């Protein structure tokens, strides 16, 4: 050993314990890409999503503390002007994070085009195999792994639940944005099959923006006894507040694929327990940062699903639909 290295080693060994720990601690930088959430919803404070807080708290439990050994670059809805996922993906990759966390299929696809080396953990992706993000659920291959959030059979379940909670509903509509929901057709097929069994006509239409959605819903609501089935795509997630207001304005019972919708006035939701998913996602982030390869970590599916009803909205619905039922499903 050279004399200079020997002296440096003696000085470090004589330093206080906290200083030696600080010297040995690596600071990890992750990019958190979520085009469905505003910055206030992933930055602490009263508007913060419980899922994001659960994710950060679990990382802390695993030893990653923000501003100490963890830096989180956030790319929320405000950064995705005009849904330009490619430009955001290029910016993310330019920053060379140690790992990328993604929330939607479009953002994951854009990032996959930009990098095949930076590890990516996706948290809420529909159909990652058919979308081309991974080779298989068991062996993802490449630099991506994570968690799926839905399966196509849920389309039928949403129809059945909406009919059960609102028996007066005799016609239903589904709206989706084809650019952000390439998987929508599978959910629609499942929903149409359930609607046929219940003798409830169902229409599904592609809408490119919120103004066109507003027009479509207004036209649909012109006839009585309609109900809305909201598809789990990025467009709907980014505009969930507007969709809830539309349903309320036109007195349409609606079922949503996200549990936060009843918290904000939506009637009913049925989906996976997203808190569990984000907690598990933090575990995968930890594994990758410790050296595991995404290609060797199986893609996981939801283990638990929740049905949530906003009882105040249900009471309001009764005033417009005497046959409306708010009984547990």
C-alpha positions as CSV (number, residue, x, y, z in Angstrom):
1,X,0.0,0.0,0.0
2,X,1.3,3.4,-0.9
3,X,2.0,5.8,2.0
4,X,-0.6,8.4,1.0
5,X,-3.4,5.7,0.9
6,X,-2.2,4.3,4.3
7,X,-2.5,7.7,5.9
8,X,-5.9,8.4,4.4
9,X,-7.1,5.1,5.7
10,X,-5.9,5.9,9.2
11,X,-7.7,9.3,9.1
12,X,-11.0,7.8,8.0
13,X,-10.8,5.0,10.7
14,X,-10.3,7.7,13.3
15,X,-13.2,9.8,12.2
16,X,-16.6,9.7,14.1
17,X,-18.9,6.9,13.2
18,X,-21.5,9.2,11.5
19,X,-18.8,10.6,9.2
20,X,-17.6,7.1,8.2
21,X,-21.2,6.1,7.4
22,X,-21.7,9.3,5.4
23,X,-18.6,8.5,3.3
24,X,-19.8,5.0,2.6
25,X,-23.4,6.0,1.7
26,X,-24.2,6.1,-2.0
27,X,-26.8,8.7,-3.0
28,X,-29.3,7.1,-5.3
29,X,-31.2,9.1,-7.9
30,X,-34.5,7.8,-9.2
31,X,-36.9,9.4,-11.7
32,X,-40.6,9.2,-10.8
33,X,-42.6,9.5,-14.0
34,X,-46.4,9.9,-13.5
35,X,-48.4,11.8,-16.2
36,X,-51.6,11.2,-14.3
37,X,-50.7,13.1,-11.1
38,X,-50.1,16.8,-10.5
39,X,-47.0,17.9,-8.6
40,X,-49.0,18.6,-5.5
41,X,-50.2,15.0,-5.4
42,X,-46.6,13.6,-5.2
43,X,-44.9,16.3,-3.2
44,X,-46.2,16.1,0.4
45,X,-48.9,18.3,1.8
46,X,-52.7,17.9,2.1
47,X,-53.1,16.9,-1.6
48,X,-50.5,14.1,-1.6
49,X,-51.7,10.7,-2.9
50,X,-51.7,8.1,-0.1
51,X,-50.1,5.7,-2.6
52,X,-47.1,8.0,-3.2
53,X,-46.7,8.5,0.5
54,X,-46.8,4.8,1.1
55,X,-44.2,4.3,-1.6
56,X,-41.8,6.9,-0.1
57,X,-42.4,5.6,3.4
58,X,-41.6,2.1,2.4
59,X,-38.4,3.2,0.7
60,X,-37.5,5.0,3.9
61,X,-38.1,1.8,5.9
62,X,-35.8,0.0,3.5
63,X,-33.1,2.5,4.1
64,X,-33.6,5.2,1.4
65,X,-34.2,8.6,2.9
66,X,-34.9,11.6,0.7
67,X,-32.3,14.3,0.7
68,X,-29.9,12.0,2.5
69,X,-29.2,9.0,0.3
70,X,-32.2,9.3,-2.1
71,X,-33.0,12.0,-4.7
72,X,-36.3,11.8,-6.5
73,X,-36.7,13.7,-9.8
74,X,-40.5,14.0,-10.4
75,X,-42.1,14.2,-13.8
76,X,-45.8,14.8,-13.1
77,X,-48.7,15.8,-15.3
78,X,-47.5,19.4,-15.6
79,X,-44.4,18.1,-17.3
80,X,-46.4,16.1,-19.9
81,X,-47.8,19.0,-22.0
82,X,-49.9,17.8,-24.9
83,X,-49.1,14.2,-23.7
84,X,-45.7,14.4,-25.2
85,X,-44.3,11.3,-23.6
86,X,-41.3,11.0,-25.9
87,X,-39.9,14.4,-25.0
88,X,-40.3,13.7,-21.3
89,X,-38.6,10.3,-21.8
90,X,-35.7,12.0,-23.4
91,X,-35.3,14.4,-20.6
92,X,-35.5,11.6,-18.0
93,X,-32.8,9.6,-19.7
94,X,-30.6,12.7,-20.1
95,X,-30.5,13.0,-16.3
96,X,-29.0,9.5,-16.1
97,X,-30.9,8.3,-13.0
98,X,-30.0,5.0,-11.3
99,X,-33.6,3.8,-11.8
100,X,-36.9,5.0,-13.3
101,X,-40.3,4.4,-11.8
102,X,-43.2,4.7,-14.2
103,X,-47.0,4.8,-13.7
104,X,-48.6,4.4,-17.1
105,X,-48.2,2.3,-20.3
106,X,-47.5,5.3,-22.6
107,X,-44.8,6.7,-20.4
108,X,-43.2,3.2,-20.0
109,X,-43.3,2.6,-23.8
110,X,-41.6,6.0,-24.4
111,X,-38.9,5.3,-21.9
112,X,-38.3,1.9,-23.3
113,X,-37.6,3.5,-26.7
114,X,-35.0,5.8,-25.1
115,X,-33.1,3.4,-22.9
116,X,-32.4,-0.3,-22.8
117,X,-29.9,0.0,-19.9
118,X,-31.4,2.2,-17.1
119,X,-33.6,-0.1,-14.9
120,X,-37.3,0.7,-15.1
121,X,-39.9,-0.4,-12.5
122,X,-43.5,0.1,-13.6
123,X,-46.2,0.2,-11.0
124,X,-49.5,0.4,-12.8
125,X,-49.3,-1.1,-16.3
126,X,-52.0,-2.9,-18.2
127,X,-51.0,-5.9,-20.4
128,X,-47.2,-5.4,-20.3
129,X,-46.6,-8.5,-22.5
130,X,-49.0,-7.5,-25.4
131,X,-47.8,-3.9,-25.3
132,X,-44.2,-5.1,-25.8
133,X,-42.7,-3.9,-22.5
134,X,-41.6,-7.4,-21.4
135,X,-41.1,-10.8,-23.0
136,X,-43.2,-12.6,-20.4
137,X,-44.6,-12.2,-16.9
138,X,-42.2,-14.8,-15.4
139,X,-39.1,-13.7,-17.3
140,X,-39.5,-10.0,-18.4
141,X,-36.1,-9.8,-20.1
142,X,-34.6,-6.4,-20.9
143,X,-34.5,-3.6,-18.4
144,X,-38.1,-3.5,-17.2
145,X,-40.2,-5.2,-14.6
146,X,-43.0,-4.2,-12.2
147,X,-46.6,-4.7,-11.6
148,X,-49.8,-5.0,-13.6
149,X,-52.9,-3.2,-12.4
150,X,-55.8,-4.7,-14.3
151,X,-56.9,-7.7,-16.4
152,X,-59.5,-7.5,-19.2
153,X,-62.1,-9.5,-17.3
154,X,-62.6,-6.4,-15.1
155,X,-64.5,-4.8,-17.9
156,X,-67.3,-7.2,-17.4
157,X,-67.1,-6.9,-13.6
158,X,-67.5,-3.1,-13.8
159,X,-70.7,-3.6,-15.9
160,X,-72.1,-6.2,-13.5
161,X,-71.4,-4.0,-10.4
162,X,-72.9,-0.9,-12.0
163,X,-76.1,-2.8,-12.9
164,X,-76.3,-4.3,-9.4
165,X,-75.9,-1.0,-7.5
166,X,-78.1,0.9,-10.0
167,X,-80.8,-1.6,-11.3
168,X,-82.6,1.2,-13.1
169,X,-79.7,1.5,-15.5
170,X,-80.8,0.0,-18.9
171,X,-78.0,1.4,-21.1
172,X,-74.3,2.0,-20.6
173,X,-71.4,3.9,-22.3
174,X,-67.7,3.5,-22.2
175,X,-65.3,6.3,-23.4
176,X,-61.6,5.9,-23.8
177,X,-58.6,7.7,-25.5
178,X,-57.2,5.2,-28.1
179,X,-53.7,6.9,-28.0
180,X,-53.3,6.2,-24.3
181,X,-55.3,3.0,-24.1
182,X,-54.1,0.6,-26.8
183,X,-55.4,-2.2,-24.5
184,X,-59.0,-0.8,-24.2
185,X,-60.5,-3.2,-26.8
186,X,-59.9,-6.2,-24.5
187,X,-61.8,-4.5,-21.7
188,X,-64.6,-3.5,-24.0
189,X,-65.0,-7.0,-25.3
190,X,-65.3,-8.2,-21.7
191,X,-67.8,-5.4,-20.9
192,X,-69.9,-6.1,-24.0
193,X,-70.2,-9.8,-23.1
194,X,-71.4,-8.9,-19.6
195,X,-73.8,-6.3,-20.9
196,X,-75.3,-8.8,-23.4
197,X,-75.9,-11.2,-20.5
198,X,-77.7,-8.5,-18.6
199,X,-79.6,-7.3,-21.7
200,X,-78.1,-3.8,-21.3
201,X,-76.9,-2.2,-24.5
202,X,-73.4,-0.8,-24.3
203,X,-71.6,1.6,-26.6
204,X,-67.8,2.3,-26.6
205,X,-66.3,5.3,-28.2
206,X,-62.8,6.8,-28.7
207,X,-62.6,10.5,-27.5
208,X,-59.4,12.5,-28.1
209,X,-59.9,15.2,-25.5
210,X,-62.1,16.5,-22.7
211,X,-64.3,18.8,-24.7
212,X,-65.3,16.0,-27.0
213,X,-65.9,13.8,-24.0
214,X,-68.2,16.4,-22.6
215,X,-70.2,16.5,-25.8
216,X,-70.4,12.8,-26.0
217,X,-71.6,12.4,-22.4
218,X,-74.2,15.2,-22.9
219,X,-75.6,13.5,-25.9
220,X,-75.6,10.1,-24.2
221,X,-77.4,11.6,-21.1
222,X,-80.2,13.0,-23.3
223,X,-81.9,9.6,-23.1
224,X,-82.9,8.3,-19.7
225,X,-81.5,5.4,-17.5
226,X,-77.9,5.6,-18.7
227,X,-74.8,4.7,-16.8
228,X,-71.0,5.3,-17.4
229,X,-68.2,2.7,-17.2
230,X,-64.9,4.5,-17.0
231,X,-61.9,2.8,-18.7
232,X,-58.6,2.7,-16.9
233,X,-56.5,4.7,-19.3
234,X,-54.1,7.6,-18.8
235,X,-56.5,10.1,-20.4
236,X,-59.3,9.2,-18.0
237,X,-57.0,9.2,-15.0
238,X,-55.6,12.7,-15.8
239,X,-59.2,14.0,-16.2
240,X,-61.0,12.0,-13.5
241,X,-62.2,15.2,-11.7
242,X,-63.8,16.4,-15.0
243,X,-65.4,13.0,-15.6
244,X,-66.9,12.9,-12.0
245,X,-68.3,16.4,-12.6
246,X,-69.9,15.2,-15.9
247,X,-71.5,12.2,-14.3
248,X,-72.9,14.4,-11.5
249,X,-74.1,17.1,-13.8
250,X,-76.0,14.7,-16.0
251,X,-77.2,12.5,-13.2
252,X,-75.4,9.4,-14.5
253,X,-74.4,6.6,-12.1
254,X,-70.8,5.7,-12.9
255,X,-68.2,3.1,-11.9
256,X,-64.5,4.0,-11.9
257,X,-61.4,1.9,-12.0
258,X,-59.6,4.0,-9.3
259,X,-60.4,4.0,-5.6
260,X,-59.6,7.7,-5.3
261,X,-62.7,8.6,-7.4
262,X,-65.2,7.9,-4.7
263,X,-63.1,10.0,-2.4
264,X,-63.6,12.9,-4.8
265,X,-67.4,12.5,-5.3
266,X,-67.5,9.5,-7.7
267,X,-70.2,6.9,-7.0
268,X,-68.4,3.6,-7.0
269,X,-65.0,2.1,-7.8
270,X,-63.7,-1.5,-8.1
271,X,-60.0,-2.1,-8.5
272,X,-56.9,-3.5,-6.9
273,X,-55.6,-2.3,-3.6
274,X,-53.1,0.2,-4.9
275,X,-51.5,0.8,-1.5
276,X,-50.3,-2.8,-1.5
277,X,-49.1,-2.4,-5.1
278,X,-47.0,0.7,-4.3
279,X,-45.6,-0.9,-1.2
280,X,-44.5,-3.9,-3.2
281,X,-43.2,-1.6,-5.9
282,X,-40.8,0.0,-3.4
283,X,-39.5,-3.5,-2.6
284,X,-38.7,-4.1,-6.3
285,X,-36.9,-0.7,-6.4
286,X,-34.8,-1.8,-3.5
287,X,-33.9,-5.1,-5.1
288,X,-32.8,-3.4,-8.3
289,X,-30.8,-0.8,-6.5
290,X,-29.1,-3.5,-4.6
291,X,-28.0,-5.3,-7.8
292,X,-30.9,-7.4,-9.0
293,X,-31.6,-7.4,-12.7
294,X,-35.1,-6.4,-13.8
295,X,-35.0,-9.2,-16.4
296,X,-34.9,-11.7,-13.5
297,X,-37.7,-10.2,-11.4
298,X,-41.2,-11.5,-12.4
299,X,-44.0,-9.1,-13.3
300,X,-46.5,-9.3,-10.5
301,X,-50.3,-9.1,-10.6
302,X,-52.6,-7.5,-7.9
303,X,-53.5,-9.8,-5.0
304,X,-56.4,-7.8,-3.5
305,X,-59.3,-5.9,-4.9
306,X,-61.6,-3.4,-3.2
307,X,-65.1,-2.2,-3.9
308,X,-65.7,1.4,-2.6
309,X,-68.9,3.4,-2.6
310,X,-69.4,7.0,-1.8
311,X,-72.6,6.9,0.2
312,X,-73.2,10.7,0.0
313,X,-73.2,10.4,-3.8
314,X,-75.4,7.3,-3.5
315,X,-77.9,9.3,-1.5
316,X,-77.9,12.1,-4.1
317,X,-78.5,9.5,-6.8
318,X,-81.6,8.3,-5.0
319,X,-83.2,11.7,-5.4
320,X,-82.9,11.3,-9.2
321,X,-83.4,7.5,-9.5
322,X,-86.0,6.2,-7.0
323,X,-85.0,2.6,-7.9
324,X,-81.3,3.3,-7.2
325,X,-79.8,0.9,-4.8
326,X,-76.8,1.7,-2.5
327,X,-76.7,-1.8,-1.0
328,X,-73.3,-3.5,-0.7
329,X,-72.4,-5.5,-3.7
